[in-house]
Each structure stands twice: as C-alpha cells, then as structure tokens.
Amino acid sequence: MQEFVVYVLYSKKFDKIYIGYTSNLRQRFLSHNFLSNKGYTKKYRPWLVVFVKVFSHKKQAMIFEKYLKSGKGREYIHTKILPLYK
C-alpha cells in the first residue's frame, strides 16, 4: 500500500518554509536540496525536514497540505514547529 507524506521544509539560512506532499520523501528531499536546477526551493538551500505526517490516501494528504498552507496552518508551523529549530 502506497503512503503519502505531507512535509514542511525549513531554510534556517533564509528563514523560509516550504510545504509539500509526496509519495517518496527521500527522493523529494534530494530534489529540493541537490538535484533540482530551478524553482522556489533552489533559491533557499539548504533545507531541513522539520515536520512529517504520513497518510494512507492521497486525498487526505492533499487536504492536510492545503490546511498547512492556510493562515491557521502557517500559524501552527510558526508557533509550534519552527521554535524548535531557531
């Protein structure tokens, strides 16, 4: 059974976050930090994985990712997760 992961990346150097979902976190992390030659995440390397939540269904992961990208979700990230890394 395939799993889907919602993740939050943090760039301490630039104080930026990135929220995404994938079915292969290891490969996606490599892409964000090393492999990709374009896009938002290339500009703010290096990234740390600061939050991961696993889902058994893609739709659940997409709904949770959308929540994290909302105002309340970003507030949760900035008040509960990032203080551990600053």
C-alpha atoms as one frame of an Amber mdcrd trajectory, in Angstrom:
protein
   0.000   0.000   0.000   1.375   3.370  -1.001   1.815   6.080   1.612   1.655
   9.823   1.108   3.676  12.244   3.201   2.948  15.896   3.934   6.150  17.652
   4.878   7.456  21.035   5.924  10.956  22.140   4.971  12.747  24.971   6.729
  15.643  27.069   5.467  17.310  28.421   8.584  19.727  30.496   6.489  16.851
  32.423   4.844  14.099  31.828   7.476  11.758  30.356   4.829   9.370  27.416
   4.868   8.149  25.127   2.111   5.098  22.862   2.413   4.510  19.909   0.121
   3.361  16.323  -0.216   4.873  13.299  -1.905   4.846   9.530  -2.031   8.662
   9.418  -1.810  10.043  11.822   0.808  13.668  10.747   0.413  13.684  11.435
  -3.337  11.728  14.673  -2.949  14.137  15.938  -0.283  17.111  15.188  -2.549
  15.358  17.087  -5.320  14.745  20.144  -3.130  18.287  20.219  -1.738  20.525
  18.961  -4.541  19.009  17.758  -7.813  16.618  20.455  -8.994  18.052  23.228
 -11.154  15.040  25.528 -10.961  12.145  26.546  -8.740  11.462  28.176  -5.394
  13.354  25.707  -3.237  16.636  26.038  -5.169  16.976  29.683  -4.068  16.798
  28.941  -0.335  19.022  25.883   0.131  19.891  24.156   2.400  16.574  22.775
   3.666  15.787  20.785   6.806  12.770  18.495   7.122  11.058  19.859  10.255
   7.641  18.167  10.053   6.272  14.964   8.504   2.813  13.426   8.634   2.002
  10.161   6.838  -1.350   9.364   5.205  -2.658   6.211   3.564  -4.691   8.128
   0.961  -3.567  10.848  -1.426  -6.741  12.885  -0.895  -6.129  13.041   2.876
  -2.583  14.271   2.264  -3.773  16.914  -0.182  -6.391  18.192   2.286  -3.824
  18.411   5.102  -1.291  20.130   2.837  -3.947  22.701   1.945  -4.613  23.258
   5.665  -0.906  23.828   6.389  -0.788  26.388   3.574  -3.717  28.288   5.117
  -3.318  31.081   7.651  -4.097  28.786  10.594  -1.750  26.102   9.297   1.118
  28.548   8.818   0.450  29.938  12.304   0.735  26.388  13.692   4.044  25.889
  11.863   5.483  29.203  13.074   4.369  28.816  16.703   4.699  25.059  17.355
   7.294  23.659  14.948   9.813  26.337  13.969  10.711  27.477  17.522  12.407
  24.084  17.889  14.778  24.960  15.032  15.566  28.623  15.649
